C-alpha cells in the first residue's frame, strides 16, 4: 500500500496533473486499463514479474486518483432525453 501511495504522489506531482479534474470516469478507467494491459502477456508465456507488479501499482494509483476526484466533485449527469 505504501508503494501505491508513493506512486499516487509521484503522479500527482507530474506536469499536467492540474488538468485531472477534466477527466471523466471513462477517462480514468481507460488510463488504468492501459497500465493493466501493459504488463500482460498471452497464456503460457511469462512476463517480467517486476514490470507486471509496477503496472499494477501504477494502475492502483490511477484508480485511487479517480476515486478521490469523484468524491471531491461528483460527475454531472446528463438529464436531457
Buried (B, 14 or more C-beta within 10 A) or exposed (E): EEEBEEBBEEBEEEEEEEEBEEBEEEEBBEBBEEBBEBBEEEEEEEEEEEEBEBBBBBBBBBBBBBEEBBEEEEEEEEEEE
